[in-house]
Amino acid sequence: MNTHTPDQLALPFGASRAQTFFNFTGRNNEELINRLAALSTGFTSTWMYGAEGVGKSHLLRAAIHTQQGYGVRCLVVDASDEASLKRLARLGNTLCLAIDGVSKLVGRPTHETALFEAWNVLSLQQGQLILADERSPLAIKFSLDDLASRLRSSQVFEVRGLDEQGVRTLLQRRLRDRGLVVGRPVLDYWLTRRNRAVGALLDDLDRLDAASWRSKHRLTVPFLKTVLEA
C-alpha cells in the first residue's frame, strides 16, 4: 500500500510533554507496544482497555507518533468531544484511525454508523484501527450489531499500570532528570494527597518544576501545599 503523503493531520493534543513509547512507564505491556509500534502490512484493529490513568491515551498517542514517523496518514478522534467525533465522517485517505474513549459514541446511531463505515474503508485499504477505552468490547452493548461483531474481533489488550513502587521510581527518576531532589516525607505527602494516576502526577511535576524555578525554592511539604493546593 502507499502509506506516504506530503501532508499530515495535526495531532489534537498539546506537545508540552511528548507521549512516546520511549517514555511510557507501564510494565508488562510489551506485546501491545510491539503491535502498536509496527508498520502494518495489512488491516489490523487493536483495542486496549484499562482503568483511568494506566496510560491508554499515552499509548494511543505514542502509536500515532510512530505511525506518522513511518509516513502513514493518521486521524485521531476523541470520542468525548463532539467536534472531534464529526471527523469520523471525513476519513478520506487516512490509513490509521485512532479513537480515544470509544464507548462514548455507543448508542449514538450516526457515530456508530460512521465507525462501522470507517472499519470497512480501513479494511479495504489495509489500514489500521486503534481503539482505547476503560472497558473491553465484550463489556459494551453496541446498538449496531454489525459494528459490535467487527469491534469484538479486534486484538484486545488490557493495559497494565504501575504498582506503588513503580510510581515512586518513576517520580524519582523524572525529578532527577529536572535536577530536583525530594525526601521521602515529601514524596509520601504527594502520593497520599494527590491523584495517583501517572498523567496527573506528571502534571503536578510540571507545576512544581515551574514554581520551583521561579521562586528558587526547594521542594518541601509546605511548598507542595502552596503550589498544588492553591
C-alpha positions in Angstrom: 0.0 0.0 0.0 1.1 3.6 -0.5 1.5 5.0 3.0 3.4 8.2 2.2 1.7 11.5 1.8 3.1 15.0 1.8 0.7 16.3 4.4 -0.2 15.0 7.9 -3.1 15.9 10.1 -2.1 17.9 13.1 -2.5 16.0 16.4 -5.3 17.4 18.6 -3.3 17.5 21.8 -0.6 19.5 23.3 3.1 18.8 22.8 4.3 20.1 26.1 5.2 16.6 27.2 5.7 14.3 24.2 4.0 10.9 24.7 6.1 8.2 23.0 6.8 4.6 23.6 10.2 5.6 24.9 8.8 7.4 27.9 5.8 5.1 28.6 6.2 3.8 32.1 3.7 0.9 32.4 5.3 -2.5 32.7 4.2 -5.8 31.2 2.7 -4.2 28.1 5.4 -5.4 25.7 3.2 -7.3 23.3 0.8 -4.4 22.9 3.6 -1.9 22.4 5.3 -4.1 19.8 2.0 -4.3 17.9 1.3 -0.6 18.0 4.9 0.3 17.0 5.0 -2.0 14.0 4.4 -0.8 10.4 1.4 -2.8 9.4 1.4 -4.8 6.2 -2.4 -5.5 6.3 -5.5 -4.4 8.1 -5.3 -4.5 11.9 -7.7 -3.5 14.6 -6.4 -3.1 18.2 -8.5 -2.4 21.2 -6.8 -1.5 24.5 -8.6 -1.1 27.8 -7.9 -0.5 31.4 -8.6 1.7 34.4 -8.3 5.5 34.3 -4.7 6.6 34.5 -2.9 3.4 33.4 -1.7 5.0 30.1 -4.2 4.1 27.4 -4.2 7.6 25.9 -0.4 7.8 26.2 -0.1 4.6 24.2 -2.6 5.7 21.6 -0.7 9.0 21.1 2.6 7.1 21.0 1.2 4.8 18.3 0.2 7.8 16.2 3.5 9.5 16.7 5.3 6.3 15.5 2.9 5.7 12.5 3.3 9.3 11.3 7.0 8.8 11.5 6.6 6.0 9.0 4.7 8.4 6.7 1.3 6.9 7.5 -1.6 9.4 7.3 -3.3 9.4 10.7 -6.5 10.7 12.2 -7.1 10.9 15.9 -10.7 11.2 17.4 -11.6 12.0 21.0 -15.0 10.4 21.4 -15.8 12.7 24.3 -15.6 15.7 22.0 -18.5 16.3 19.6 -16.4 18.3 17.1 -13.8 15.6 17.1 -16.4 12.9 16.5 -17.5 14.6 13.3 -14.1 13.8 11.8 -15.2 10.2 11.6 -17.2 11.0 8.6 -14.2 12.6 6.9 -11.8 9.7 6.8 -10.5 10.5 3.3 -7.3 8.6 2.6 -6.5 8.1 6.3 -4.7 4.8 6.9 -4.5 4.9 10.7 -7.6 5.9 12.7 -7.2 6.1 16.5 -10.2 6.7 18.8 -9.9 7.5 22.5 -12.8 6.7 24.8 -14.6 4.8 22.1 -17.5 3.7 24.3 -18.7 7.4 24.5 -20.0 7.1 20.9 -22.0 3.9 21.7 -25.8 4.3 21.5 -25.5 7.2 19.0 -26.6 5.8 15.6 -24.8 8.4 13.5 -21.5 7.9 15.1 -21.8 4.1 15.3 -22.6 4.0 11.6 -19.6 6.3 10.9 -17.3 4.0 12.8 -18.8 0.9 11.0 -18.1 2.6 7.7 -14.6 3.6 8.8 -13.9 0.0 9.7 -14.9 -1.1 6.2 -12.9 1.5 4.5 -9.7 0.8 6.5 -10.2 -2.9 5.9 -10.3 -2.4 2.2 -7.3 0.0 2.3 -5.3 -2.4 4.5 -5.2 0.3 7.2 -5.2 0.3 11.0 -7.8 1.0 13.7 -6.6 1.7 17.2 -9.2 2.0 20.0 -8.9 2.9 23.7 -11.4 2.7 26.4 -11.9 1.8 30.1 -13.9 -1.3 29.1 -13.2 -4.2 26.7 -15.5 -4.5 23.6 -17.2 -7.6 25.2 -18.4 -5.4 28.1 -20.0 -2.8 25.8 -23.5 -3.1 24.4 -23.4 -1.6 20.9 -26.6 -0.5 19.1 -25.3 -1.6 15.7 -24.8 -5.4 15.7 -22.6 -5.4 12.7 -20.3 -2.8 14.4 -20.2 -4.9 17.6 -19.2 -8.1 15.7 -16.4 -6.2 13.9 -15.0 -4.5 17.0 -15.1 -7.6 19.1 -12.9 -9.3 16.5 -10.2 -6.8 17.3 -7.0 -7.9 19.1 -7.8 -6.9 22.7 -5.2 -5.9 25.3 -5.6 -4.9 28.9 -3.2 -2.1 29.7 -1.3 -2.7 32.9 -0.4 0.3 35.0 2.4 0.8 37.5 2.3 -0.5 41.1 3.1 1.6 44.1 6.9 1.2 43.9 6.8 1.7 40.1 5.1 5.1 40.6 7.6 6.1 43.2 10.5 5.1 41.0 9.0 7.0 38.0 8.6 10.2 40.0 12.1 10.0 41.5 13.6 9.5 38.0 11.6 12.4 36.5 12.6 14.6 39.4 16.3 13.8 39.0 16.0 14.5 35.2 15.0 18.0 36.1 17.6 18.5 38.8 15.1 18.3 41.6 15.5 16.3 44.8 12.8 15.4 47.3 13.0 13.4 50.6 10.7 10.5 51.3 8.3 12.6 53.5 7.7 14.9 50.6 7.0 12.0 48.2 4.7 10.3 50.8 2.7 13.5 51.2 2.5 14.0 47.4 1.3 10.4 46.8 -1.3 10.4 49.6 -2.8 13.8 48.9 -2.9 13.9 45.1 -4.5 12.0 42.2 -2.2 8.9 41.8 -2.8 8.5 38.1 0.6 8.8 36.3 -0.6 11.6 34.0 -1.9 13.6 36.9 1.3 13.2 38.9 3.4 14.3 35.9 1.1 17.4 35.5 1.8 18.1 39.2 5.5 17.7 38.4 5.3 20.3 35.6 3.7 22.8 38.0 6.2 22.1 40.8 9.1 22.4 38.4 7.9 25.8 37.1 7.1 27.1 40.5 10.4 26.0 41.9 12.3 27.6 39.1 10.5 30.9 39.5 10.9 31.1 43.3 14.3 29.2 43.5 12.6 27.2 46.3 13.4 23.5 47.0 10.5 21.0 47.1 9.2 20.8 50.7 5.9 19.7 52.0 4.8 23.3 52.7 5.9 24.3 49.2 3.9 21.4 47.7 0.8 22.6 49.6 1.3 26.1 48.4 1.7 25.1 44.7 -0.7 22.1 44.4 -3.5 23.1 46.7 -3.8 26.7 45.6 
